[in-house]
Amino acid sequence: MATQFNSKSGNPKGAKPAPAPAAKAAAPTKPVKGPGRYEPSQEEIGIRAFEIYVSEGCQEGSDLDNWLRAEKELRSQGPR
C-alpha cells in the first residue's frame, strides 16, 4: 500500500510537521530605555547607593535619596 502525501507540506497525510528550529537567544546587553538612553541595572544602582551611604558617614534614613542620586549619576555617566 502506498503512503499518501500532503501536497502542500510534502509530509505523509496525518503526520504533524516538524517543529521550527528554536531561535537563538540574543546576547545579554545593558538595559536601555529609548534611543541612546542608558538604564543602569538594579544591582549597579544598589552598589552606587551603598557607596554614597558609606561616603556620607552611614547616616540612616537616606535610603531613597541615596538610591535616586545613584540612579541619576549612573544614567548621566552611561555604561561602564
PDB file with one MODEL, atoms N, CA, C and O in Angstrom:
MODEL        1
ATOM      1  N   MET A   1       0.838  -1.169   0.000  1.00  0.00           N
ATOM      2  CA  MET A   1       0.000   0.000   0.000  1.00  0.00           C
ATOM      3  C   MET A   1       0.890   1.241   0.000  1.00  0.00           C
ATOM      4  O   MET A   1       1.851   1.308   0.765  1.00  0.00           O
ATOM      5  N   ALA A   2       0.593   2.194  -0.820  1.00  0.00           N
ATOM      6  CA  ALA A   2       1.404   3.404  -0.970  1.00  0.00           C
ATOM      7  C   ALA A   2       0.996   4.439   0.080  1.00  0.00           C
ATOM      8  O   ALA A   2      -0.175   4.539   0.446  1.00  0.00           O
ATOM      9  N   THR A   3       1.968   5.199   0.552  1.00  0.00           N
ATOM     10  CA  THR A   3       1.687   6.268   1.511  1.00  0.00           C
ATOM     11  C   THR A   3       1.252   7.499   0.752  1.00  0.00           C
ATOM     12  O   THR A   3       1.863   7.876  -0.248  1.00  0.00           O
ATOM     13  N   GLN A   4       0.191   8.122   1.232  1.00  0.00           N
ATOM     14  CA  GLN A   4      -0.285   9.351   0.596  1.00  0.00           C
ATOM     15  C   GLN A   4       0.387  10.546   1.270  1.00  0.00           C
ATOM     16  O   GLN A   4       0.559  10.577   2.488  1.00  0.00           O
ATOM     17  N   PHE A   5       0.763  11.529   0.446  1.00  0.00           N
ATOM     18  CA  PHE A   5       1.444  12.705   0.958  1.00  0.00           C
ATOM     19  C   PHE A   5       0.564  13.929   0.817  1.00  0.00           C
ATOM     20  O   PHE A   5      -0.223  14.047  -0.122  1.00  0.00           O
ATOM     21  N   ASN A   6       0.711  14.834   1.761  1.00  0.00           N
ATOM     22  CA  ASN A   6       0.035  16.122   1.710  1.00  0.00           C
ATOM     23  C   ASN A   6       0.770  16.951   0.662  1.00  0.00           C
ATOM     24  O   ASN A   6       1.986  17.122   0.749  1.00  0.00           O
ATOM     25  N   SER A   7       0.056  17.454  -0.308  1.00  0.00           N
ATOM     26  CA  SER A   7       0.700  18.151  -1.417  1.00  0.00           C
ATOM     27  C   SER A   7       1.351  19.468  -0.999  1.00  0.00           C
ATOM     28  O   SER A   7       2.305  19.907  -1.641  1.00  0.00           O
ATOM     29  N   LYS A   8       0.858  20.104   0.060  1.00  0.00           N
ATOM     30  CA  LYS A   8       1.431  21.398   0.464  1.00  0.00           C
ATOM     31  C   LYS A   8       2.736  21.238   1.233  1.00  0.00           C
ATOM     32  O   LYS A   8       3.701  21.956   0.972  1.00  0.00           O
ATOM     33  N   SER A   9       2.773  20.300   2.181  1.00  0.00           N
ATOM     34  CA  SER A   9       3.958  20.206   3.033  1.00  0.00           C
ATOM     35  C   SER A   9       4.901  19.087   2.637  1.00  0.00           C
ATOM     36  O   SER A   9       6.063  19.088   3.043  1.00  0.00           O
ATOM     37  N   GLY A  10       4.420  18.125   1.847  1.00  0.00           N
ATOM     38  CA  GLY A  10       5.266  17.003   1.481  1.00  0.00           C
ATOM     39  C   GLY A  10       5.311  15.948   2.575  1.00  0.00           C
ATOM     40  O   GLY A  10       6.025  14.956   2.423  1.00  0.00           O
ATOM     41  N   ASN A  11       4.575  16.121   3.677  1.00  0.00           N
ATOM     42  CA  ASN A  11       4.534  15.157   4.767  1.00  0.00           C
ATOM     43  C   ASN A  11       3.440  14.136   4.505  1.00  0.00           C
ATOM     44  O   ASN A  11       2.456  14.447   3.835  1.00  0.00           O
ATOM     45  N   PRO A  12       3.597  12.914   5.027  1.00  0.00           N
ATOM     46  CA  PRO A  12       2.513  11.941   4.895  1.00  0.00           C
ATOM     47  C   PRO A  12       1.237  12.521   5.506  1.00  0.00           C
ATOM     48  O   PRO A  12       1.300  13.250   6.496  1.00  0.00           O
ATOM     49  N   LYS A  13       0.080  12.202   4.923  1.00  0.00           N
ATOM     50  CA  LYS A  13      -1.190  12.718   5.451  1.00  0.00           C
ATOM     51  C   LYS A  13      -1.342  12.296   6.897  1.00  0.00           C
ATOM     52  O   LYS A  13      -1.065  11.152   7.257  1.00  0.00           O
ATOM     53  N   GLY A  14      -1.789  13.236   7.725  1.00  0.00           N
ATOM     54  CA  GLY A  14      -1.997  12.965   9.139  1.00  0.00           C
ATOM     55  C   GLY A  14      -0.752  13.163   9.992  1.00  0.00           C
ATOM     56  O   GLY A  14      -0.851  13.215  11.218  1.00  0.00           O
ATOM     57  N   ALA A  15       0.420  13.275   9.370  1.00  0.00           N
ATOM     58  CA  ALA A  15       1.644  13.484  10.137  1.00  0.00           C
ATOM     59  C   ALA A  15       1.774  14.957  10.496  1.00  0.00           C
ATOM     60  O   ALA A  15       1.427  15.840   9.711  1.00  0.00           O
ATOM     61  N   LYS A  16       2.275  15.198  11.687  1.00  0.00           N
ATOM     62  CA  LYS A  16       2.491  16.580  12.131  1.00  0.00           C
ATOM     63  C   LYS A  16       3.798  17.095  11.537  1.00  0.00           C
ATOM     64  O   LYS A  16       4.777  16.354  11.453  1.00  0.00           O
ATOM     65  N   PRO A  17       3.816  18.363  11.123  1.00  0.00           N
ATOM     66  CA  PRO A  17       5.063  18.912  10.576  1.00  0.00           C
ATOM     67  C   PRO A  17       6.128  19.017  11.660  1.00  0.00           C
ATOM     68  O   PRO A  17       5.815  19.172  12.841  1.00  0.00           O
ATOM     69  N   ALA A  18       7.373  18.932  11.253  1.00  0.00           N
ATOM     70  CA  ALA A  18       8.489  19.063  12.191  1.00  0.00           C
ATOM     71  C   ALA A  18       8.472  20.471  12.780  1.00  0.00           C
ATOM     72  O   ALA A  18       8.193  21.438  12.071  1.00  0.00           O
ATOM     73  N   PRO A  19       8.772  20.590  14.076  1.00  0.00           N
ATOM     74  CA  PRO A  19       8.790  21.923  14.685  1.00  0.00           C
ATOM     75  C   PRO A  19       9.897  22.783  14.084  1.00  0.00           C
ATOM     76  O   PRO A  19      10.950  22.288  13.685  1.00  0.00           O
ATOM     77  N   ALA A  20       9.629  24.073  14.034  1.00  0.00           N
ATOM     78  CA  ALA A  20      10.626  25.012  13.524  1.00  0.00           C
ATOM     79  C   ALA A  20      11.800  25.064  14.487  1.00  0.00           C
ATOM     80  O   ALA A  20      11.604  24.907  15.692  1.00  0.00           O
ATOM     81  N   PRO A  21      13.011  25.278  13.997  1.00  0.00           N
ATOM     82  CA  PRO A  21      14.152  25.373  14.907  1.00  0.00           C
ATOM     83  C   PRO A  21      13.978  26.558  15.847  1.00  0.00           C
ATOM     84  O   PRO A  21      13.492  27.619  15.454  1.00  0.00           O
ATOM     85  N   ALA A  22      14.383  26.356  17.093  1.00  0.00           N
ATOM     86  CA  ALA A  22      14.255  27.417  18.101  1.00  0.00           C
ATOM     87  C   ALA A  22      15.194  28.564  17.760  1.00  0.00           C
ATOM     88  O   ALA A  22      16.318  28.352  17.306  1.00  0.00           O
ATOM     89  N   ALA A  23      14.717  29.772  17.985  1.00  0.00           N
ATOM     90  CA  ALA A  23      15.549  30.955  17.746  1.00  0.00           C
ATOM     91  C   ALA A  23      16.626  31.017  18.818  1.00  0.00           C
ATOM     92  O   ALA A  23      16.378  30.701  19.981  1.00  0.00           O
ATOM     93  N   LYS A  24      17.809  31.422  18.421  1.00  0.00           N
ATOM     94  CA  LYS A  24      18.895  31.563  19.383  1.00  0.00           C
ATOM     95  C   LYS A  24      18.650  32.795  20.230  1.00  0.00           C
ATOM     96  O   LYS A  24      18.204  33.828  19.732  1.00  0.00           O
ATOM     97  N   ALA A  25      18.945  32.677  21.519  1.00  0.00           N
ATOM     98  CA  ALA A  25      18.781  33.800  22.425  1.00  0.00           C
ATOM     99  C   ALA A  25      19.832  34.859  22.107  1.00  0.00           C
ATOM    100  O   ALA A  25      20.989  34.545  21.827  1.00  0.00           O
ATOM    101  N   ALA A  26      19.413  36.096  22.156  1.00  0.00           N
ATOM    102  CA  ALA A  26      20.339  37.199  21.906  1.00  0.00           C
ATOM    103  C   ALA A  26      21.305  37.324  23.081  1.00  0.00           C
ATOM    104  O   ALA A  26      20.967  36.990  24.217  1.00  0.00           O
ATOM    105  N   ALA A  27      22.472  37.795  22.800  1.00  0.00           N
ATOM    106  CA  ALA A  27      23.455  38.015  23.855  1.00  0.00           C
ATOM    107  C   ALA A  27      22.941  39.084  24.806  1.00  0.00           C
ATOM    108  O   ALA A  27      22.352  40.069  24.361  1.00  0.00           O
ATOM    109  N   PRO A  28      23.153  38.906  26.118  1.00  0.00           N
ATOM    110  CA  PRO A  28      22.670  39.913  27.066  1.00  0.00           C
ATOM    111  C   PRO A  28      23.348  41.255  26.822  1.00  0.00           C
ATOM    112  O   PRO A  28      24.544  41.318  26.540  1.00  0.00           O
ATOM    113  N   THR A  29      22.592  42.293  26.932  1.00  0.00           N
ATOM    114  CA  THR A  29      23.119  43.638  26.736  1.00  0.00           C
ATOM    115  C   THR A  29      22.724  44.514  27.905  1.00  0.00           C
ATOM    116  O   THR A  29      21.885  44.136  28.722  1.00  0.00           O
ATOM    117  N   LYS A  30      23.320  45.661  27.981  1.00  0.00           N
ATOM    118  CA  LYS A  30      22.941  46.619  29.012  1.00  0.00           C
ATOM    119  C   LYS A  30      21.542  47.122  28.730  1.00  0.00           C
ATOM    120  O   LYS A  30      21.220  47.427  27.582  1.00  0.00           O
ATOM    121  N   PRO A  31      20.695  47.219  29.757  1.00  0.00           N
ATOM    122  CA  PRO A  31      19.341  47.726  29.525  1.00  0.00           C
ATOM    123  C   PRO A  31      19.368  49.170  29.035  1.00  0.00           C
ATOM    124  O   PRO A  31      20.126  49.992  29.549  1.00  0.00           O
ATOM    125  N   VAL A  32      18.554  49.468  28.062  1.00  0.00           N
ATOM    126  CA  VAL A  32      18.476  50.815  27.505  1.00  0.00           C
ATOM    127  C   VAL A  32      17.012  51.185  27.344  1.00  0.00           C
ATOM    128  O   VAL A  32      16.219  50.381  26.853  1.00  0.00           O
ATOM    129  N   LYS A  33      16.648  52.389  27.751  1.00  0.00           N
ATOM    130  CA  LYS A  33      15.297  52.894  27.547  1.00  0.00           C
ATOM    131  C   LYS A  33      15.379  54.023  26.545  1.00  0.00           C
ATOM    132  O   LYS A  33      16.117  54.987  26.745  1.00  0.00           O
ATOM    133  N   GLY A  34      14.636  53.909  25.487  1.00  0.00           N
ATOM    134  CA  GLY A  34      14.623  54.973  24.494  1.00  0.00           C
ATOM    135  C   GLY A  34      15.913  54.986  23.693  1.00  0.00           C
ATOM    136  O   GLY A  34      16.866  54.278  24.018  1.00  0.00           O
ATOM    137  N   PRO A  35      15.934  55.786  22.658  1.00  0.00           N
ATOM    138  CA  PRO A  35      17.126  55.836  21.809  1.00  0.00           C
ATOM    139  C   PRO A  35      18.309  56.486  22.523  1.00  0.00           C
ATOM    140  O   PRO A  35      18.262  57.664  22.877  1.00  0.00           O
ATOM    141  N   GLY A  36      19.361  55.709  22.729  1.00  0.00           N
ATOM    142  CA  GLY A  36      20.591  56.245  23.288  1.00  0.00           C
ATOM    143  C   GLY A  36      20.567  56.547  24.773  1.00  0.00           C
ATOM    144  O   GLY A  36      21.511  57.155  25.278  1.00  0.00           O
ATOM    145  N   ARG A  37      19.523  56.146  25.498  1.00  0.00           N
ATOM    146  CA  ARG A  37      19.473  56.439  26.934  1.00  0.00           C
ATOM    147  C   ARG A  37      19.861  55.196  27.711  1.00  0.00           C
ATOM    148  O   ARG A  37      19.247  54.140  27.553  1.00  0.00           O
ATOM    149  N   TYR A  38      20.879  55.319  28.548  1.00  0.00           N
ATOM    150  CA  TYR A  38      21.371  54.204  29.345  1.00  0.00           C
ATOM    151  C   TYR A  38      20.504  54.032  30.586  1.00  0.00           C
ATOM    152  O   TYR A  38      20.186  55.002  31.273  1.00  0.00           O
ATOM    153  N   GLU A  39      20.126  52.791  30.864  1.00  0.00           N
ATOM    154  CA  GLU A  39      19.342  52.452  32.044  1.00  0.00           C
ATOM    155  C   GLU A  39      20.165  51.488  32.895  1.00  0.00           C
ATOM    156  O   GLU A  39      20.299  50.320  32.531  1.00  0.00           O
ATOM    157  N   PRO A  40      20.727  51.953  34.031  1.00  0.00           N
ATOM    158  CA  PRO A  40      21.548  51.072  34.865  1.00  0.00           C
ATOM    159  C   PRO A  40      20.705  49.967  35.504  1.00  0.00           C
ATOM    160  O   PRO A  40      19.504  50.138  35.709  1.00  0.00           O
ATOM    161  N   SER A  41      21.333  48.847  35.814  1.00  0.00           N
ATOM    162  CA  SER A  41      20.635  47.730  36.456  1.00  0.00           C
ATOM    163  C   SER A  41      20.399  48.048  37.931  1.00  0.00           C
ATOM    164  O   SER A  41      21.029  48.941  38.499  1.00  0.00           O
ATOM    165  N   GLN A  42      19.482  47.301  38.534  1.00  0.00           N
ATOM    166  CA  GLN A  42      19.191  47.463  39.961  1.00  0.00           C
ATOM    167  C   GLN A  42      20.455  47.212  40.789  1.00  0.00           C
ATOM    168  O   GLN A  42      20.699  47.893  41.785  1.00  0.00           O
ATOM    169  N   GLU A  43      21.249  46.236  40.370  1.00  0.00           N
ATOM    170  CA  GLU A  43      22.474  45.921  41.095  1.00  0.00           C
ATOM    171  C   GLU A  43      23.461  47.090  41.035  1.00  0.00           C
ATOM    172  O   GLU A  43      24.053  47.453  42.051  1.00  0.00           O
ATOM    173  N   GLU A  44      23.637  47.672  39.865  1.00  0.00           N
ATOM    174  CA  GLU A  44      24.551  48.812  39.725  1.00  0.00           C
ATOM    175  C   GLU A  44      24.091  49.986  40.595  1.00  0.00           C
ATOM    176  O   GLU A  44      24.906  50.641  41.245  1.00  0.00           O
ATOM    177  N   ILE A  45      22.804  50.240  40.601  1.00  0.00           N
ATOM    178  CA  ILE A  45      22.273  51.350  41.403  1.00  0.00           C
ATOM    179  C   ILE A  45      22.482  51.066  42.883  1.00  0.00           C
ATOM    180  O   ILE A  45      22.888  51.950  43.638  1.00  0.00           O
ATOM    181  N   GLY A  46      22.203  49.821  43.301  1.00  0.00           N
ATOM    182  CA  GLY A  46      22.376  49.447  44.711  1.00  0.00           C
ATOM    183  C   GLY A  46      23.809  49.599  45.183  1.00  0.00           C
ATOM    184  O   GLY A  46      24.064  50.076  46.288  1.00  0.00           O
ATOM    185  N   ILE A  47      24.743  49.189  44.337  1.00  0.00           N
ATOM    186  CA  ILE A  47      26.164  49.311  44.702  1.00  0.00           C
ATOM    187  C   ILE A  47      26.545  50.782  44.852  1.00  0.00           C
ATOM    188  O   ILE A  47      27.205  51.163  45.818  1.00  0.00           O
ATOM    189  N   ARG A  48      26.128  51.599  43.896  1.00  0.00           N
ATOM    190  CA  ARG A  48      26.464  53.031  43.961  1.00  0.00           C
ATOM    191  C   ARG A  48      25.771  53.696  45.144  1.00  0.00           C
ATOM    192  O   ARG A  48      26.367  54.543  45.809  1.00  0.00           O
ATOM    193  N   ALA A  49      24.519  53.326  45.418  1.00  0.00           N
ATOM    194  CA  ALA A  49      23.799  53.898  46.567  1.00  0.00           C
ATOM    195  C   ALA A  49      24.523  53.549  47.869  1.00  0.00           C
ATOM    196  O   ALA A  49      24.611  54.381  48.772  1.00  0.00           O
ATOM    197  N   PHE A  50      25.037  52.333  47.967  1.00  0.00           N
ATOM    198  CA  PHE A  50      25.789  51.938  49.162  1.00  0.00           C
ATOM    199  C   PHE A  50      27.085  52.739  49.275  1.00  0.00           C
ATOM    200  O   PHE A  50      27.467  53.150  50.371  1.00  0.00           O
ATOM    201  N   GLU A  51      27.755  52.959  48.156  1.00  0.00           N
ATOM    202  CA  GLU A  51      28.977  53.774  48.174  1.00  0.00           C
ATOM    203  C   GLU A  51      28.664  55.185  48.684  1.00  0.00           C
ATOM    204  O   GLU A  51      29.429  55.752  49.464  1.00  0.00           O
ATOM    205  N   ILE A  52      27.549  55.741  48.243  1.00  0.00           N
ATOM    206  CA  ILE A  52      27.137  57.074  48.701  1.00  0.00           C
ATOM    207  C   ILE A  52      26.857  57.042  50.202  1.00  0.00           C
ATOM    208  O   ILE A  52      27.288  57.935  50.932  1.00  0.00           O
ATOM    209  N   TYR A  53      26.141  56.022  50.662  1.00  0.00           N
ATOM    210  CA  TYR A  53      25.804  55.849  52.073  1.00  0.00           C
ATOM    211  C   TYR A  53      27.065  55.836  52.935  1.00  0.00           C
ATOM    212  O   TYR A  53      27.139  56.529  53.950  1.00  0.00           O
ATOM    213  N   VAL A  54      28.057  55.043  52.522  1.00  0.00           N
ATOM    214  CA  VAL A  54      29.308  54.938  53.279  1.00  0.00           C
ATOM    215  C   VAL A  54      30.072  56.253  53.237  1.00  0.00           C
ATOM    216  O   VAL A  54      30.607  56.690  54.255  1.00  0.00           O
ATOM    217  N   SER A  55      30.129  56.892  52.065  1.00  0.00           N
ATOM    218  CA  SER A  55      30.899  58.131  51.925  1.00  0.00           C
ATOM    219  C   SER A  55      30.300  59.278  52.750  1.00  0.00           C
ATOM    220  O   SER A  55      30.997  60.239  53.078  1.00  0.00           O
ATOM    221  N   GLU A  56      29.027  59.175  53.078  1.00  0.00           N
ATOM    222  CA  GLU A  56      28.379  60.223  53.870  1.00  0.00           C
ATOM    223  C   GLU A  56      28.226  59.835  55.333  1.00  0.00           C
ATOM    224  O   GLU A  56      27.374  60.380  56.035  1.00  0.00           O
ATOM    225  N   GLY A  57      29.044  58.899  55.795  1.00  0.00           N
ATOM    226  CA  GLY A  57      29.083  58.565  57.218  1.00  0.00           C
ATOM    227  C   GLY A  57      28.009  57.597  57.682  1.00  0.00           C
ATOM    228  O   GLY A  57      27.684  57.582  58.869  1.00  0.00           O
ATOM    229  N   CYS A  58      27.457  56.805  56.810  1.00  0.00           N
ATOM    230  CA  CYS A  58      26.459  55.782  57.147  1.00  0.00           C
ATOM    231  C   CYS A  58      25.253  56.355  57.898  1.00  0.00           C
ATOM    232  O   CYS A  58      24.779  55.760  58.866  1.00  0.00           O
ATOM    233  N   GLN A  59      24.767  57.499  57.453  1.00  0.00           N
ATOM    234  CA  GLN A  59      23.603  58.129  58.084  1.00  0.00           C
ATOM    235  C   GLN A  59      22.337  57.379  57.704  1.00  0.00           C
ATOM    236  O   GLN A  59      22.057  57.167  56.524  1.00  0.00           O
ATOM    237  N   GLU A  60      21.573  56.979  58.718  1.00  0.00           N
ATOM    238  CA  GLU A  60      20.314  56.269  58.494  1.00  0.00           C
ATOM    239  C   GLU A  60      19.254  57.225  57.950  1.00  0.00           C
ATOM    240  O   GLU A  60      19.317  58.432  58.187  1.00  0.00           O
ATOM    241  N   GLY A  61      18.282  56.679  57.219  1.00  0.00           N
ATOM    242  CA  GLY A  61      17.155  57.476  56.748  1.00  0.00           C
ATOM    243  C   GLY A  61      17.346  58.141  55.398  1.00  0.00           C
ATOM    244  O   GLY A  61      16.483  58.900  54.957  1.00  0.00           O
ATOM    245  N   SER A  62      18.453  57.872  54.737  1.00  0.00           N
ATOM    246  CA  SER A  62      18.704  58.498  53.437  1.00  0.00           C
ATOM    247  C   SER A  62      18.637  57.486  52.299  1.00  0.00           C
ATOM    248  O   SER A  62      19.148  57.738  51.208  1.00  0.00           O
ATOM    249  N   ASP A  63      18.003  56.336  52.556  1.00  0.00           N
ATOM    250  CA  ASP A  63      17.997  55.251  51.577  1.00  0.00           C
ATOM    251  C   ASP A  63      17.485  55.712  50.213  1.00  0.00           C
ATOM    252  O   ASP A  63      18.155  55.532  49.196  1.00  0.00           O
ATOM    253  N   LEU A  64      16.305  56.299  50.202  1.00  0.00           N
ATOM    254  CA  LEU A  64      15.694  56.701  48.936  1.00  0.00           C
ATOM    255  C   LEU A  64      16.509  57.793  48.254  1.00  0.00           C
ATOM    256  O   LEU A  64      16.716  57.756  47.041  1.00  0.00           O
ATOM    257  N   ASP A  65      16.972  58.769  49.039  1.00  0.00           N
ATOM    258  CA  ASP A  65      17.783  59.842  48.460  1.00  0.00           C
ATOM    259  C   ASP A  65      19.063  59.281  47.834  1.00  0.00           C
ATOM    260  O   ASP A  65      19.460  59.691  46.743  1.00  0.00           O
ATOM    261  N   ASN A  66      19.700  58.341  48.533  1.00  0.00           N
ATOM    262  CA  ASN A  66      20.924  57.724  48.005  1.00  0.00           C
ATOM    263  C   ASN A  66      20.627  56.941  46.728  1.00  0.00           C
ATOM    264  O   ASN A  66      21.398  56.996  45.769  1.00  0.00           O
ATOM    265  N   TRP A  67      19.524  56.220  46.716  1.00  0.00           N
ATOM    266  CA  TRP A  67      19.137  55.424  45.546  1.00  0.00           C
ATOM    267  C   TRP A  67      18.902  56.332  44.341  1.00  0.00           C
ATOM    268  O   TRP A  67      19.413  56.080  43.250  1.00  0.00           O
ATOM    269  N   LEU A  68      18.122  57.391  44.553  1.00  0.00           N
ATOM    270  CA  LEU A  68      17.804  58.302  43.449  1.00  0.00           C
ATOM    271  C   LEU A  68      19.047  59.027  42.941  1.00  0.00           C
ATOM    272  O   LEU A  68      19.208  59.231  41.737  1.00  0.00           O
ATOM    273  N   ARG A  69      19.909  59.408  43.855  1.00  0.00           N
ATOM    274  CA  ARG A  69      21.163  60.071  43.459  1.00  0.00           C
ATOM    275  C   ARG A  69      22.029  59.112  42.649  1.00  0.00           C
ATOM    276  O   ARG A  69      22.588  59.491  41.620  1.00  0.00           O
ATOM    277  N   ALA A  70      22.138  57.867  43.116  1.00  0.00           N
ATOM    278  CA  ALA A  70      22.940  56.855  42.412  1.00  0.00           C
ATOM    279  C   ALA A  70      22.379  56.604  41.022  1.00  0.00           C
ATOM    280  O   ALA A  70      23.131  56.513  40.051  1.00  0.00           O
ATOM    281  N   GLU A  71      21.068  56.493  40.925  1.00  0.00           N
ATOM    282  CA  GLU A  71      20.420  56.257  39.635  1.00  0.00           C
ATOM    283  C   GLU A  71      20.707  57.407  38.668  1.00  0.00           C
ATOM    284  O   GLU A  71      21.032  57.182  37.502  1.00  0.00           O
ATOM    285  N   LYS A  72      20.584  58.621  39.157  1.00  0.00           N
ATOM    286  CA  LYS A  72      20.826  59.806  38.326  1.00  0.00           C
ATOM    287  C   LYS A  72      22.287  59.857  37.854  1.00  0.00           C
ATOM    288  O   LYS A  72      22.560  60.114  36.682  1.00  0.00           O
ATOM    289  N   GLU A  73      23.214  59.610  38.780  1.00  0.00           N
ATOM    290  CA  GLU A  73      24.640  59.627  38.433  1.00  0.00           C
ATOM    291  C   GLU A  73      24.958  58.586  37.356  1.00  0.00           C
ATOM    292  O   GLU A  73      25.641  58.886  36.377  1.00  0.00           O
ATOM    293  N   LEU A  74      24.460  57.370  37.544  1.00  0.00           N
ATOM    294  CA  LEU A  74      24.766  56.292  36.611  1.00  0.00           C
ATOM    295  C   LEU A  74      24.165  56.544  35.237  1.00  0.00           C
ATOM    296  O   LEU A  74      24.788  56.246  34.218  1.00  0.00           O
ATOM    297  N   ARG A  75      22.965  57.089  35.210  1.00  0.00           N
ATOM    298  CA  ARG A  75      22.349  57.413  33.910  1.00  0.00           C
ATOM    299  C   ARG A  75      23.158  58.459  33.166  1.00  0.00           C
ATOM    300  O   ARG A  75      23.326  58.371  31.950  1.00  0.00           O
ATOM    301  N   SER A  76      23.658  59.447  33.892  1.00  0.00           N
ATOM    302  CA  SER A  76      24.400  60.527  33.223  1.00  0.00           C
ATOM    303  C   SER A  76      25.779  60.052  32.751  1.00  0.00           C
ATOM    304  O   SER A  76      26.309  60.577  31.772  1.00  0.00           O
ATOM    305  N   GLN A  77      26.364  59.063  33.436  1.00  0.00           N
ATOM    306  CA  GLN A  77      27.682  58.552  33.057  1.00  0.00           C
ATOM    307  C   GLN A  77      27.617  57.587  31.890  1.00  0.00           C
ATOM    308  O   GLN A  77      28.580  57.474  31.132  1.00  0.00           O
ATOM    309  N   GLY A  78      26.514  56.895  31.730  1.00  0.00           N
ATOM    310  CA  GLY A  78      26.405  55.891  30.676  1.00  0.00           C
ATOM    311  C   GLY A  78      27.013  54.579  31.109  1.00  0.00           C
ATOM    312  O   GLY A  78      27.453  54.442  32.251  1.00  0.00           O
ATOM    313  N   PRO A  79      27.044  53.598  30.195  1.00  0.00           N
ATOM    314  CA  PRO A  79      27.569  52.277  30.546  1.00  0.00           C
ATOM    315  C   PRO A  79      29.037  52.326  30.893  1.00  0.00           C
ATOM    316  O   PRO A  79      29.800  53.104  30.318  1.00  0.00           O
ATOM    317  N   ARG A  80      29.428  51.493  31.833  1.00  0.00           N
ATOM    318  CA  ARG A  80      30.832  51.428  32.277  1.00  0.00           C
ATOM    319  C   ARG A  80      31.575  50.406  31.480  1.00  0.00           C
ATOM    320  O   ARG A  80      32.768  50.200  31.699  1.00  0.00           O
TER     321      ARG A  80
ENDMDL
END
